[in-house]
Amino acid sequence: MKKKLIAGFTAVIVLTSCHKDKEILDVLSDYNTSMERKGYHFGDELELPEEVKQNINAISMTLGNKETSDLIIDPAFFTLGDNKTVFNIQTKNGKTLSQEATINVFTKIPEKTISYQIVAEYPHDPENFVQGFQLEGNTVYESDGGKGESKLLKYMLGTTTPLAVTQQSENDFSEGCTIVGNKIIQLTWKSKKGFIYDKNSLKLLSEFKYPNELGEGWGLTYDGKNLIVSDGSKQLYFLEPDTPSRLIKTIAVAGNSRTYTQLNELEYHNGFIYANVWGKHVILKINPDNGEVVGKLDVRGIAKKNTKGENDVLNGIAFKGENMLITGKNWTKIYEIAIK
């Protein structure tokens, strides 16, 4: 009889302990869910619910291969945007619990709306599936995609007749391009490699492999020091221009209330990165130091005139002095807009 009583008490203790563990995880889960929608800013402290703090001895967070017991949103640990995190909990009854969560980190200052006015229009070849778009002087350098149709070409702004064209192989789908000195650097979508051309003749000089961290090739620009690449994620990758296989750093891109992904065609101008969001009528103005989106251009009025299906979307940004040039895949026009 005594053994049965002890066993009964043990069962009660175990059940009570399991119930308490579940309660801790449930309360923490509800807290994480509410904060995922609201988000944090750098410097914020995680204010855990009292029901959690009263029943644990210690708690830490793991993100990738990093772990911290400091419940501060520290830029040395977190990036802007979504951070897949694991909470590691030591309970007062000696158990170790874990729970996954998404820690969203947003900017403190809302993105400014950037207005614009169309000041000029130029013809664009509607056969060109624009992936990369550059202007130097009055010469347009354009990387066009398409299976078996990818190419790099140059032409004078105001015309559609190419001055030079270089075709890619059927296995390569061309993506973003940029000018570095007397060379053009061009990405491919899924081939995990890029090409380097002579700027004047568009003769292929060499090719390079992507760093392992880079998934696909999407947009490309040059800030005078580094190549900046997008791959459709929230990340922008900074590469060594003389050795593009070498990764310098990455930044994540987010605004005041959301993470931005699908970053496509890129352009660097006056200390900022401009990026269109694939499939949207939006161009972002991004601080290259920290990935903060400081401004947005909504160009849906222009895009709707040229977009009739899923593929002929906005995808081209260049600068003509202080004015911006924009175009898209298979568009018939290039628009020059004055940013206000």
C-alpha positions in Angstrom: 0.0 0.0 0.0 2.8 2.4 0.9 4.5 1.7 -2.5 1.3 2.5 -4.3 0.9 5.8 -2.4 4.5 6.8 -3.3 3.9 5.9 -6.9 0.7 7.9 -6.8 2.4 10.9 -5.4 5.2 10.6 -8.0 2.6 10.4 -10.8 1.0 13.6 -9.5 4.3 15.4 -9.3 5.2 14.3 -12.8 1.8 15.4 -14.2 2.0 18.7 -12.4 5.6 19.2 -13.7 4.5 18.4 -17.3 1.5 20.7 -16.9 3.8 23.5 -15.7 6.3 22.9 -18.5 3.4 23.1 -21.1 2.1 26.3 -19.4 5.6 27.9 -19.7 5.9 27.1 -23.4 2.3 28.1 -24.1 2.7 31.5 -22.4 6.0 32.1 -24.1 4.5 31.1 -27.5 1.6 33.6 -27.1 4.1 36.3 -26.2 6.4 35.5 -29.2 3.4 35.5 -31.5 2.2 38.9 -30.4 5.7 40.3 -30.6 6.3 38.8 -34.1 3.5 41.0 -35.4 4.6 44.1 -33.5 8.4 43.6 -34.0 11.4 45.0 -32.1 13.9 47.7 -32.7 17.6 47.5 -32.0 18.3 48.1 -28.3 14.9 46.8 -27.2 14.8 44.3 -24.3 12.6 41.2 -24.4 10.1 41.7 -21.5 9.1 38.1 -20.8 5.8 37.4 -19.2 5.8 37.0 -15.4 4.4 33.5 -15.7 7.6 32.5 -17.6 10.1 34.4 -15.4 8.6 32.9 -12.1 9.1 29.4 -13.2 12.6 29.4 -14.8 16.2 29.6 -13.6 17.7 30.7 -16.9 16.8 31.5 -20.5 19.0 32.0 -23.5 18.5 32.5 -27.3 20.2 30.6 -30.1 20.4 32.0 -33.6 22.4 29.9 -36.1 25.7 29.1 -34.3 25.4 32.1 -31.9 23.9 32.0 -28.4 23.2 34.7 -25.9 21.6 35.0 -22.5 21.3 38.8 -22.8 17.7 39.4 -23.9 18.6 42.6 -25.8 18.0 43.1 -29.5 21.6 43.5 -30.3 22.8 44.2 -33.9 25.8 42.0 -33.2 23.4 39.1 -32.8 20.3 40.0 -34.8 19.8 41.4 -38.3 17.0 43.6 -39.6 14.0 41.5 -40.7 13.1 38.1 -39.6 15.4 36.1 -37.3 14.7 32.4 -36.7 15.5 32.0 -33.0 15.4 29.2 -30.4 14.6 29.9 -26.8 16.6 27.6 -24.4 14.9 27.4 -21.0 16.1 25.9 -17.7 13.1 25.4 -15.5 13.1 25.5 -11.7 12.4 21.8 -11.6 15.6 21.1 -13.5 14.2 20.5 -17.0 15.5 21.9 -20.2 12.9 23.2 -22.6 13.2 24.8 -26.1 10.9 26.7 -28.3 11.4 28.1 -31.8 10.3 31.7 -32.5 10.7 34.4 -35.2 12.2 37.7 -33.9 11.3 40.5 -36.3 13.5 43.5 -36.1 12.2 46.7 -37.8 13.5 50.2 -38.2 12.5 53.0 -35.8 11.8 55.6 -38.5 9.0 54.9 -41.1 10.0 54.9 -44.8 9.3 58.2 -46.5 7.2 58.3 -49.6 9.2 59.7 -52.5 7.2 61.5 -55.1 8.2 61.9 -58.7 7.3 63.5 -62.1 7.7 62.1 -65.6 10.0 64.4 -67.6 10.8 62.4 -70.6 10.0 59.1 -72.4 12.3 57.0 -74.7 11.6 54.0 -76.9 12.5 50.5 -75.6 12.5 47.3 -77.5 9.6 45.2 -76.3 11.5 42.0 -77.2 14.0 42.7 -74.4 13.3 40.8 -71.1 15.1 43.3 -68.9 17.1 41.9 -66.0 19.9 44.5 -65.7 19.9 48.1 -66.7 22.7 50.6 -66.7 23.4 54.1 -68.2 26.8 55.6 -68.8 26.7 59.0 -70.6 24.0 58.3 -73.2 24.8 54.6 -73.6 22.5 52.0 -72.2 23.9 48.6 -71.1 21.2 46.0 -70.8 21.2 42.4 -69.6 18.2 40.5 -71.0 17.0 37.1 -69.7 15.1 34.2 -71.2 15.8 30.6 -71.7 17.9 30.3 -74.9 17.5 34.1 -75.4 19.7 35.7 -72.8 22.1 38.4 -73.9 24.0 41.5 -73.1 23.6 44.5 -75.3 24.3 48.2 -75.6 22.5 51.0 -77.4 22.1 54.7 -77.3 19.3 56.1 -75.2 16.5 57.2 -77.5 17.1 54.3 -80.0 16.5 50.6 -79.9 19.2 49.5 -82.4 22.0 47.6 -80.6 25.6 48.8 -81.0 26.9 45.5 -79.8 25.3 42.2 -78.6 26.7 39.1 -76.9 24.5 36.1 -76.6 24.7 33.7 -73.6 24.6 29.9 -73.9 21.2 28.2 -73.7 22.1 26.9 -70.3 22.5 30.4 -68.8 19.7 32.8 -67.9 21.0 36.3 -67.7 20.3 38.5 -64.7 21.6 41.8 -63.3 24.6 43.7 -64.7 26.8 46.7 -63.7 29.7 48.8 -64.9 33.1 48.6 -63.2 35.7 50.7 -64.9 36.1 49.4 -68.5 34.3 46.2 -67.8 30.7 45.0 -67.5 29.9 42.3 -64.9 26.8 40.2 -65.4 25.0 37.7 -63.2 23.1 34.5 -64.2 20.0 33.3 -62.4 20.7 29.6 -61.4 24.1 28.8 -63.0 26.0 29.9 -59.9 28.3 32.0 -62.0 28.8 35.4 -63.5 30.5 36.9 -66.6 33.0 39.7 -67.1 33.0 41.6 -70.4 34.9 44.3 -72.1 32.7 47.4 -71.9 33.3 48.7 -75.4 33.1 45.5 -77.5 31.1 43.3 -75.0 33.6 40.6 -75.7 33.6 38.0 -72.9 36.8 38.1 -70.9 36.2 35.7 -68.0 33.7 34.1 -65.7 33.5 33.6 -61.9 31.7 31.4 -59.4 29.4 32.8 -56.8 30.3 32.6 -53.1 28.6 29.7 -51.4 26.5 32.0 -49.3 24.8 33.4 -52.5 21.8 31.4 -53.6 20.8 32.8 -57.0 21.8 35.8 -59.1 19.2 38.5 -59.3 20.2 42.2 -59.1 23.7 43.7 -59.3 25.2 47.2 -58.8 28.5 48.8 -57.8 29.1 51.4 -55.1 32.6 52.3 -56.2 34.1 49.9 -53.8 32.1 46.7 -53.7 29.7 44.8 -56.0 26.3 44.5 -54.4 24.1 41.5 -55.3 20.6 40.4 -54.5 19.3 36.8 -54.7 15.6 37.2 -54.0 16.0 37.0 -50.2 16.1 39.8 -47.6 19.9 39.8 -47.9 22.2 42.0 -50.0 25.7 40.6 -50.6 28.8 42.7 -50.9 31.5 41.1 -53.1 35.1 42.0 -53.9 35.0 43.5 -57.5 38.4 42.1 -58.5 37.6 38.7 -57.1 33.8 38.4 -57.2 33.8 35.0 -55.7 34.9 36.6 -52.4 32.1 37.7 -50.0 32.8 40.9 -48.0 29.7 41.2 -45.9 25.9 40.9 -46.0 23.1 43.2 -44.8 19.4 42.4 -44.3 16.8 44.8 -45.6 13.7 45.9 -43.7 11.5 48.9 -43.0 9.5 50.2 -40.1 6.9 47.3 -40.1 8.1 44.6 -42.5 10.9 42.7 -44.0 11.6 43.2 -47.7 12.4 40.2 -49.9 12.3 39.7 -53.7 14.8 42.5 -54.1 15.6 42.5 -57.8 17.2 45.1 -60.1 19.6 47.3 -58.2 21.2 50.7 -58.7 23.6 52.6 -56.5 23.3 56.4 -56.5 24.5 59.2 -54.1 25.2 56.9 -51.2 22.0 54.8 -51.4 20.9 51.5 -53.0 17.7 51.6 -55.1 16.0 48.2 -55.6 12.7 47.3 -57.2 10.7 44.6 -55.5 9.9 41.8 -58.0 6.3 41.7 -59.1 5.5 45.0 -57.3 5.2 48.6 -58.4 7.7 49.7 -55.7 11.3 51.0 -55.7 13.1 51.0 -52.4 15.7 53.5 -51.2 18.1 51.5 -48.9 20.9 52.6 -46.6 23.8 50.4 -47.6 25.4 50.6 -44.1 22.6 48.8 -42.3 19.9 47.7 -44.7 17.3 50.3 -43.5 14.7 51.2 -46.1 14.5 55.0 -45.8 12.2 55.7 -48.7 9.8 54.2 -51.3 8.6 55.2 -54.7 5.3 53.8 -55.8 5.4 53.8 -59.6 2.2 51.8 -60.2 0.8 54.6 -62.5 3.7 53.9 -64.9 3.8 50.2 -64.4 0.1 49.7 -65.1 0.5 51.3 -68.6 3.1 48.6 -69.5 2.1 45.5 -67.5 -0.5 43.2 -69.0 0.5 39.9 -67.6 2.7 38.2 -64.9 6.0 38.6 -66.6 6.1 42.2 -68.1 6.9 43.8 -64.7 8.9 46.7 -63.5 12.6 45.8 -63.6 15.0 48.5 -64.6 16.6 51.3 -62.7 19.3 53.7 -63.8 20.2 57.3 -63.2 20.6 60.1 -65.8 22.1 62.9 -63.7 19.8 63.3 -60.7 16.8 61.9 -62.6 15.9 58.2 -62.5 15.3 56.1 -65.6 12.9 53.1 -65.2 11.7 50.4 -67.5 10.6 46.8 -67.3 10.5 43.4 -68.9 9.2 43.7 -72.5 8.2 47.3 -72.0 7.9 49.6 -75.0 9.2 52.6 -73.1 11.9 53.9 -70.8 10.7 56.7 -68.5 12.8 59.5 -67.1 11.5 60.7 -63.8 12.5 63.6 -61.6 12.5 62.6 -57.9 11.0 65.2 -55.6 
